[in-house]
């Protein structure tokens, strides 16, 4: 334990030589954040597992493009509703209980999806899983922000995105092995079930593990204080912080004592009915989805088959892409508290614009065979490189950074409700992109990727004009009484 404390002491000063140097127990902070972020793993697994099953489900249930798109994206409707409800439920029942509820929803969805008898009951089970995903997407960043020391809050908050991309990777990797061992996603696999059904049911393992591990972590200090359990809250803070415990507890008590229970009404403001900071959160969430990242993770296997790759090669390419996503997310975690949120977002937007533009050009100019673009020769190689560069620029910027900002940019008073609204908007944006992709792809892949290129360009100017830097600030220092992010003082330096 002494080693953890010492390493933390050297890396957590809020300003060089400051008398208010923040000291903390690194291993304890990482452990709590990692368990909370397991919801992100299931978030990634649940939303990506359908990737390898799309073609088989479409053939088995005889679905057209519109119904296929809706079946793939149906979980996202549950995600939006789950995110909307989770914030208020977490304020009433606690963060940990919502994690356990999410675990139960994931479990039910895994079993139901694997045993689905038609498109409509598959959609029902996917929506139930989406409720769990939406709840996890709100609870993890909120809990992590509330237990984290300020100077490493960005890195700990990034664990949510790391867990998401690892969940995506595990889902795609298991899809690959299940499909290849069975000879195809539509072929019999374990217990005589088609391989695509087994893909869904593998989620049972992490779903149950999430619920059991949630029982091992303490409730958020913020929630405990709101329930009058100050002594327990101090104990939880003391397990993470080695200095400033009483000051942090007083600050939490001060904010809790002057507020009513968080609700959507608290988000009302002068900017089209909402506080400006809430709009920043909503638009960050929408731009994260409108660049089309989840087209890669939901449809890439079907997409690469569509342009001439075999099923096995398409799944292998998808797994490689998910590994790339993990690597760049680790890079983002290493640099987010040094480089800052704003600079990462701007760099990511510029890179996504170029790589998506290349994909749009390749698909738009490729020769057609049976009505589909044929990527022959160097065109296929360039498309693969451009697609993976897109994932690189997204993974090192908009992937983790948006979740970090959503966890830290709202005050204690509105955090749970504002996170719910922003995350709900994110899932609705995801639903819109995922549902429309098969239809846009039928019209032309160049059109689809041209649209995503445009949103990447717009995201750059949005960040440039409206998103300030927040690294290193305490949660209550970021927003003024008008709901605007404060720009009156720079974020303090965080020595590495």
N, C-alpha and C positions, 0 to 999 in steps of 0.2 A: 504493500500500500504506500509505503514511503516513496518508492520509485514513481508511482503514478502521481503523487502529489508534487514531487519535485519537478517532473517533466511538465506538469501543468503550470507550475509557478513560473517557469521560464518562458512559457509561450502565451500567457494569458493576460499580460499587462495591457490595460486599456490605453495607456500612453507611456512612452518611455520615461522611466523615473517617476511616474505618478505615485503619490501617496495612497491612491485608491486602487492599487494593484489588485486585480481579481485573481484569487487562487481557488483551485477546484480539483476534485478527484476525477481525473480523466477517464479511468476505466469504468467507474460507476456511471458517469454521464453517457458514455458510449453504450453501455449495456442497456440502460433505460431507453435510449433513443433507438437502439437496434430492435428491441422487442416491439416498440410501437411501430417501427417501420416495417415489421413483418406484414402489416396490413397492406403496405405498398407491394410486397412480393405477391400477395394474392390478387391485388389490383392488377398487376402486370400479367400474372398467370391467367386469370379469369378472362381478361379482355383479349389476350393473344392466342389462347388455346384453340379458338375457332379457326385460326389461320390455316392449319393443315387439314381442317375438316370441311372447308367451304365447298370444294368441288364435289366431294362425296355426298354431302348433305343435299346439294342442289340436284344431283342425279337421282338420289334415293327418293326424295320427296317431290321431284318434278317441278322445281320452282323456276320462275323466270327471273330476270335481272332485278326487277323491283322488289319482289318478295325476298330474294336472296339478300339484297342490300338491307332490307328491313330486319331479317333474321339475324344477320351479323351485327347490326347496330342496335338491336332491341335491348340488349343489356344496358346500353347507355341511357335509355329512358329511366330504368331503375337507378342508374348511377346518379342522374340528376335529382330524382326524388329522394334518394338516400342521402345525398349531400345536403339537400334543402332541410331535411328533417334532423339530420345528425347533430348539427350545431345546437339546436334548441334542446334536443334530448340529452346531449352531453352536459349542458348547463343544469339540467334537472336531475339526471341520474349519475353523472360522472363520466369521465373519459373511459375508464377501464371497462365499465359495464357496456358501453357502446362497442368497444372492441370485441367483447364476448358475443354480443348480438350479431356483429358482422361475421364472426366465425361461424355461427349457426346458419346464417343465410348462405355463406359459401358452401357449407356442407350439403344443405338441401339442394342447392343449384347443381352441384357436381353429380349427385345421384339422379336427379330429375332429368338433366340434360343428357346423361348417358343412356337413359332408358326411354327417351322421347319417341313417340310413335308417329309424329307428324310435325309440320312446320309450326303450327300454332301452339302446341304444348311445349315444343322446344323454345319458342319465344317466351312463353310464361316462365319456364325455369331460368332462362337467361336474364329475364327482368329481375327475378328474385336474387340471382347472383349479383346483378347490377346494384341492387339496394345495398348489399354488403360492400361492394367496391366504392360506392358513393360515400358510405359512412366512414370507411377506412381512409378515403382521400381527404376527409375533413379532420378526423380525429388525430391521425398521425402527426401532421404538421403543427396542429394546435398543442398537443401534448409535448412534443419535442421542444417547441418554442418556450413553453412554460416551465420546463425543468432544466433548460440549457443555460450555462454561463454565457454572457453576451459575446465574449471574444471568440467563442467557437460555435456560436449558434448557427452560423452559415454552414459550416462543415457537418454539424449534426443534422441540421435540416436537410442537407443533401443526401443523407442516408435514405430518406424517403424515395428519392428518384433512383438511387442505386438499387434499392430493393425492388422497385418497379421494373428496372431493366433486367435485373437478375431473374425476376419472375417471368418476364417475357422470354428470356433465354432458355430457362428451364422448360417452359411450355413448348417452345419451338423444338428444343432438343428432344424432349420426350415424344413429341409428334413425329419427328424424323425417325426415331428408333422404332416406335410402334408401327408406323406406316411401312417402313422398309422391311421389318421382320414379318409383317403380314402379307407383303407383296402389293400394298396399296391401301389408301385410307378407307376404301369401301370393302376391303376383304375381311374375312373372319379373323379374329385375334383371340385374346384371352376369353375363356369361358364361352366360346362360340359367338361372342359379340363382335360386330364390325369394329375395325380399328378406330374409326372416328368416335365411337361410343367410349372406348377405353381411354381415348385422349381426354375426354371430359371428366371421366371418373378418377383419373389420377390426382385431381385437385383435392380429393378427400384427405390425403396425407397432410399437406400444408394447412388445410382449413382447420383440422382438428388440432394440429400443433399450435396454431395461432391462438386458439381459445385457451389451451392449457398454459401457454407461456404468459398470456395476459393476466392470468391469476397470480403470477409471481412478481409483478411490478406494482409499486405504490400508486395511489391516486395522485393526480396533479395537485401541487400545493395551492394553486389558484382555486380549484374546486373545493378543496378542504377548507380553506379560509372562508369561502362563501357559505359553507355549512357550519361555521363556528368551531371547526376543529383546528384551532391555531397550533396546539401542541403537536399534533400529528404533522401538520404542514411544516413546522419548524424542523421536525425530525427528518422529513423527506428532503428539505433543503439542505440540512446538515450532512446528508449522505452524499451530496453532490458538491456543495460549496465548502471551501476551507476558510473563507473570509467573507465579510459583508452579509452574513446570514440574517442578523437582526434588521439590517437596513432593507434587505430584499423583502423580508416578511412585512415590515412596516409599510413598504410601498404597495405590496399586494393588498394589505388590509385597508390602506387609504383608498385605493381605487375601488375595492369591493364595497366599502362603507358608503360611498357616495353614488352608487348606481342602483338601479332596479335590475331585475333579471333581464338578461340580454334577449332581445326579440328583434324581428325584422323592422319594427317601428323605429328602433334606435338608429337605423341606417338612413332615415329620411333626411334630405338636405336640399340645398338650393340648386344643385346641378341636375336638372331633369328629374327631380324628385328624390335624388340620392346624394349622400355625401360624396365630394370629389374623390376621396380615397377609395370609396367602394367602386366607383367607375373605373379607377385605375386597375383595381383587382379584377374586375369583370373583363376589361379589355385585354389585360395580360393573359387571362385564361382563354379568351376567344382566339387571340393571335397564336397562342401555343398550339391550338388545334387547327386553325385555318391554313397553316402552312402544309397540312396534309401528312404529318408524321405518322398517324395511325393507319393511313392507307398502306404504308410500308409493312406495318406489323399485323394488320388484319388480312390484307389481300396479296402480299408479295408472292406467296407460293402460286396462287392462281394467276397473278400478273405475269410472272416469269414463264409459266406454262403457256400463257396466252401469246407470248411473243417468241415461242419456239423452244423453250427449255423443257427437259423431261421432268416428271413429277419428282423423282429422287434428286435431280440436280437443283430444282427449284427450292426444295426444302433445305438442301445443303447450303445454298446461297443465303437463304433466310436465317439459318443458324449463324453463319459467318457474320451477317449484318448485326445480329443481336450481340455477338461477342464484341464487335466494334463499338456498339452502344455502351456496353459495360466499361470498356477501357477508357473511353472519353469521359464517361461519368466520373470515374475515379480521378481523372485529371481535373475535372471541374471541382470536385470536393477538395483537392489539394490546393486549389488557387482561389476559391470563391471568397475567402476571408482576407486574401491578400490583394487580389486584383479588383475585387468589388463586383457587385451585382450588375450595375449599369454597363460597365465596359464589356462584361461577358455577353450581355444581351445584344449590344450593338455589333460586336464581332460575329456572333452567331447569325444575326439577321443578314449581314452582308454576305457571309459564306453560304447561307441557305439560298439567297437570291441567285447567286452565280450557279450553284449546283442544280437547283430546280430549273433554272433557265436552260441549262444544258440538256436536262432530261426532256423538257418541253420541246426543244428544238429537234432532238433525236427522234422522239415519237412522232412529231408532226411531219418530218421529212422522210421517214422510213417507208420503203415500198410496201404495198399491201399484198397479202396472200390470203385468199378466202375472206377478205374484209378486215383482216387483222394486220397490224404492222409487223414486219419480219425484220428482226435485228440480226443481220448477217455480218460476218467479218468483224471489222473493228467497231462497228456500231454497237454490238452487244457488249463488248469490253468497255467501251466508253460509258454506256448506260449503267453498267454495274459499278464502275468507278464513281460516276456522278451520284448514284443512289447512295453509295456508302459515304461519300463526302457530305451529302445532305445529312445523313445520320450523325456523322462526326460533328458537324457544326451545330446541329440541334442538341446532341447529347452533352456537349461541353458548355452549353449556354441555356437555351430556353427550357430544356428538360428539367434540370435540377433548380435553376435559378428562380423560375416562377413559383415552385413550391416553397422555396426558402422565403421569398418575398411575401407570399400569402400567409405564411406562418408568423411573420414578424412585422408586417406593415400596419396592422390594425391594433388599436389599443385594447387593453384587457376588457373594457366595457363592451366592445362590439366584436371581439375576435371570433367567437364561435359563430355568431349569426352572419357576419360578413364573409367568413370563410365558407359557410354553407351556400351563400348566394353566389360567390365567385366560383366555387367548385361546381355548383349547379349549372352555371353558365358554361363552364368548361365542358361538362358532359353533354349539354345541348349542342354546343359547337361540334364536339366529336361526333354526335349522332348525325348532325347535318352533313358533315363531310363523309362519314362512313356510309350513310344511306345513299347519297347521291353519286358515289364513285362508280358503281357498276353502270349506272345510266350514263354518266359522263364518259366512261371508258367505251361504251357502245358508240357514243357520238365521236369519239377520238381521244386517245390518250394525250395527244398534244394539247387539246383543249383543257383537260383536267389539270395537267401539270402547269400549263400557262396560268390557270387560276391560282394555284398554290404559289407560283412565282410572284404574282402580283401581291398576295398577302404578305409574303416575306419582305418585299420592298416596303409596304406600308408599315410593317412592324418596326422597321428601322426608324422611321420618322416618328412613330408613336413613342418609342423609348427616348429618342433624342429630345422630344418636346415635353413629355409628361412624367417620365419615370426618374426620380432622383436616386441618389446613392443612399443606402441605409446601413451599410456595414458598420459593425462595432457599436451601434447605438443601443441603449436600453430600450425595451419595448415602449415604454411610456414617453420616450423623448421624440418620437417620430411624427406624431400627428397633432395639429393644433386644434383648438376648440371648434373650428369651422370644418373639421374633417379633411384638412389638406396636409400633405406631408411637409414637415418643416424643412426649410432650406436655409434657416438663419445661422446654422453652425455646421461645419463639416464633420463628417464621421471621424472619430478618433482613430489614430494609427493603431494597427495591431501587429506588433513585431512577430516575425516568424520564429 
